[in-house]
Amino acid sequence: MEMGKSKQDKLSVFLSLVLRHDPDAAGISLDGHGWADTQELIAGVNASGRKLDMEMLEEIVRTDEKGRYSFNEDKTLIRANQGHSIPVDVELKQAVPPEKLYHGTASRFMDSIKGQGLKPMSRLYVHLSKDYSTAVKVGSRHGQPMVLEVDAGRMARDGAVFYLSENGVWLTGYVKPEYLSIAKEG
């Protein structure tokens, strides 16, 4: 059964809230690795006045363009892949980053970033993109986009740890200003 796009989008936004930031919004809890019981999540979403069943949940997971969610093998558990503001260990895989990564932000944040670097803010990690165009999309969500190039290879050689999430987002704890420059398109 194909859901209407706006209804699916609204449910996905609510799932993101529940699985990344506020499990209490659906009256559920997450385990230490960010997993929620699928049936409890469905019941909690329905109890919040929204309509969700397993078929709809599977479609949201399958069609989410950012690959935000994952099921375990038998689909009894679900979690957000990254972006949490609550302390969970999503069992990220430490990885060697490419030489350059990108961070999309709004131009209004540039003065602060130049002075303080990139901080995770309300999240557990700074999120980085492997390509310029993705970073532009991310930055556009916050206003006039600005794309920063991150000298990830040098950071890694200097001891910074990087993780690669299930959906291809690069994560690190903090990016000092000396590893940042304004990205050139392409």
C-alpha positions in Angstrom: 0.0 0.0 0.0 1.5 3.3 -1.2 1.3 6.1 1.4 0.7 9.7 0.4 4.1 11.4 0.3 3.3 14.2 2.8 1.8 11.7 5.3 4.9 9.5 4.9 7.2 12.5 5.3 5.4 13.6 8.5 5.6 10.1 10.0 9.3 10.0 9.0 10.0 13.3 10.8 8.2 12.0 13.9 10.2 8.7 13.7 13.4 10.8 13.5 12.4 12.7 16.6 11.6 9.5 18.5 14.6 7.4 17.4 17.2 10.2 17.5 16.1 12.6 20.2 13.0 11.8 22.3 11.8 8.2 22.6 9.3 9.5 25.3 7.4 11.2 22.5 6.1 7.7 21.6 6.3 6.3 25.1 9.1 3.9 24.2 12.7 3.4 25.2 15.9 2.7 23.3 18.5 0.2 24.3 22.2 1.2 24.7 22.7 0.8 20.9 19.7 2.9 19.9 17.5 0.0 19.0 13.7 0.2 19.7 11.3 -2.7 19.7 9.5 -2.4 16.4 6.0 -3.4 17.8 6.4 -1.1 20.7 7.3 1.7 18.3 4.3 1.1 16.2 2.0 1.0 19.3 3.6 4.1 20.6 3.2 6.0 17.4 -0.4 5.0 17.2 -1.0 6.0 20.8 0.3 9.5 19.9 -2.6 9.9 17.5 -0.7 9.0 14.3 -1.4 5.9 12.2 1.4 3.5 11.6 1.6 -0.2 10.8 4.5 -2.6 9.9 3.9 -2.2 6.2 4.0 1.6 6.4 7.1 1.5 8.7 8.9 -0.8 6.2 8.1 1.6 3.4 9.5 4.6 5.3 12.7 2.7 6.0 13.0 1.5 2.4 12.3 4.8 0.7 13.9 7.3 3.1 16.3 9.2 0.7 18.8 9.7 3.5 18.8 6.1 4.7 18.1 7.3 8.3 16.8 4.0 9.6 17.8 0.4 9.8 16.0 -2.8 10.9 17.8 -5.7 12.5 17.8 -9.0 10.4 14.3 -10.1 11.5 12.8 -6.6 11.7 11.9 -6.9 15.4 14.2 -3.9 16.1 14.7 -0.5 14.4 17.0 2.4 15.0 18.2 5.6 13.5 21.6 5.2 11.9 23.1 8.5 13.2 22.2 12.0 14.3 21.3 11.3 17.9 21.3 13.9 20.5 20.8 11.3 23.2 23.8 9.1 24.3 23.6 5.8 22.4 26.3 3.6 20.8 25.1 2.8 17.3 28.1 0.6 16.9 29.7 2.9 14.3 32.6 1.5 12.3 35.8 3.5 12.7 37.2 4.2 9.2 39.9 6.1 7.4 38.4 9.1 5.7 39.1 10.3 2.2 41.5 13.3 2.1 38.7 15.8 1.7 35.2 15.8 3.2 32.6 18.5 3.2 30.3 20.2 5.7 27.3 22.2 4.7 26.1 25.0 6.9 24.5 28.4 6.7 26.6 31.4 5.9 25.3 33.1 9.1 27.3 30.6 11.2 30.7 31.3 9.4 32.1 33.8 11.9 31.5 31.3 14.8 33.0 28.4 12.8 36.1 30.4 11.8 36.8 31.0 15.5 35.7 27.8 17.1 35.7 25.2 14.3 32.9 22.6 13.8 31.3 21.3 17.0 28.6 18.6 17.3 26.3 21.1 18.9 23.2 19.2 20.0 24.4 16.0 18.3 27.0 13.5 19.4 29.2 14.0 16.3 29.9 16.6 13.5 28.4 15.3 10.3 30.4 15.4 7.1 29.6 14.6 3.5 31.8 12.8 1.0 30.7 15.2 -1.8 30.1 18.9 -2.4 26.6 18.6 -3.7 25.3 16.7 -0.6 26.9 19.4 1.6 25.1 22.1 -0.4 21.8 20.4 0.3 22.5 20.1 4.0 23.5 23.8 4.2 20.4 24.8 2.3 18.2 23.5 5.1 19.6 26.1 7.4 19.6 29.2 5.2 22.0 30.6 2.6 24.3 27.6 2.1 28.0 27.7 2.7 30.2 24.6 2.1 33.4 24.0 4.0 36.1 21.7 2.9 37.5 19.6 5.7 41.1 18.4 5.5 40.1 15.0 6.8 43.2 13.1 5.7 45.4 15.5 7.7 43.1 15.4 10.7 43.2 11.6 10.7 47.0 11.6 10.4 47.0 14.0 13.3 45.0 11.5 15.4 41.4 12.4 14.9 39.0 9.5 14.8 36.4 9.2 12.0 33.4 6.9 11.7 31.3 6.0 8.7 27.6 5.5 9.4 25.4 2.9 7.8 24.0 5.5 5.4 27.3 6.9 4.3 27.6 10.0 6.6 31.1 10.6 8.0 31.2 11.5 11.7 33.9 13.0 13.9 33.9 14.6 17.3 35.2 18.1 16.5 36.9 19.9 13.6 39.5 22.5 14.5 39.5 25.7 12.5 42.9 25.0 11.0 41.4 22.0 9.1 38.7 24.1 7.4 38.6 26.1 4.2 35.8 27.4 2.0 35.1 24.7 -0.6 35.2 25.3 -4.3 32.3 23.8 -6.2 33.0 20.3 -7.5 
